Amino acid sequence: MLESIPFDDGTLCVDLFEDPAGGFGFEHMRSDPEDGGRWTIVGGFSSARYDSALHAALAARTAVPWSNDDRAIQVWNRWCSHLQPE
């Protein structure tokens, strides 16, 4: 996993990853107390592949509505700033 972008309450996150077979992707995850804190896939996005981590991050921000709240945007911007093409 390259990065995990958390929701404010800690029950949701978006994980960005690099696929060893090539490309990058993301998944929307949830952690519930009744599941013992284990993370569960809720988005169904992990099969899509993108040619860069930046493209995967941009797709995740479009696909996961809460990822555009103020705190998440700050985390996204910090993480994505090092991915910007020069």
C-alpha positions in Angstrom: 0.0 0.0 0.0 1.3 3.4 -0.9 -1.0 5.5 1.3 -4.2 5.2 3.3 -6.3 8.3 3.4 -8.6 8.2 6.5 -12.0 9.7 7.1 -12.3 11.9 10.2 -13.9 9.3 12.5 -11.5 6.5 11.6 -14.1 4.1 10.3 -13.4 4.7 6.6 -10.3 5.0 4.4 -9.2 4.9 0.9 -6.1 2.8 0.3 -3.9 3.6 -2.7 -1.6 0.8 -3.9 0.8 -0.3 -6.6 0.0 -3.6 -8.3 3.1 -5.8 -8.7 1.7 -6.9 -12.1 1.7 -3.3 -13.2 -0.3 -0.1 -12.6 -1.9 1.5 -9.6 -5.2 1.3 -7.9 -7.3 2.2 -4.9 -10.0 0.7 -2.7 -12.6 2.1 -0.3 -12.5 0.4 3.1 -14.6 0.4 6.3 -13.8 -0.7 9.9 -16.6 -1.5 12.2 -16.4 -2.4 16.0 -18.6 -5.4 15.4 -16.0 -6.8 13.0 -13.3 -6.5 15.6 -11.8 -3.5 13.9 -10.9 -5.5 10.7 -11.0 -3.5 7.5 -13.7 -4.5 4.9 -13.8 -3.6 1.3 -16.9 -1.5 0.6 -16.1 0.2 -2.7 -15.3 -2.6 -5.2 -12.7 -0.4 -7.0 -9.6 -2.5 -6.5 -9.8 -4.2 -10.0 -9.3 -0.9 -11.9 -5.8 0.0 -12.9 -4.3 3.4 -13.6 -1.0 4.3 -15.3 0.2 6.4 -12.3 -0.4 6.8 -8.6 -1.6 10.3 -9.3 -4.3 9.1 -11.7 -5.4 6.5 -9.2 -5.6 9.2 -6.5 -7.7 11.4 -8.7 -10.0 8.6 -9.6 -10.4 7.8 -5.9 -11.3 11.4 -5.1 -14.0 11.3 -7.8 -15.4 7.9 -6.7 -15.5 8.3 -2.9 -17.7 11.2 -1.9 -16.3 11.8 1.6 -12.8 12.0 0.2 -13.5 15.6 -0.7 -14.2 16.9 2.8 -11.8 19.5 4.2 -9.5 17.2 6.2 -9.3 14.6 3.5 -8.4 17.2 0.9 -5.5 18.3 3.1 -4.2 14.8 3.3 -4.7 14.2 -0.4 -2.9 17.4 -1.3 0.1 16.6 0.9 0.4 13.1 -0.5 -0.3 14.1 -4.2 2.1 17.0 -4.1 5.1 14.7 -4.5 3.4 12.9 -7.5 2.9 16.0 -9.6 4.8 15.8 -12.9 7.7 18.3 -13.2 
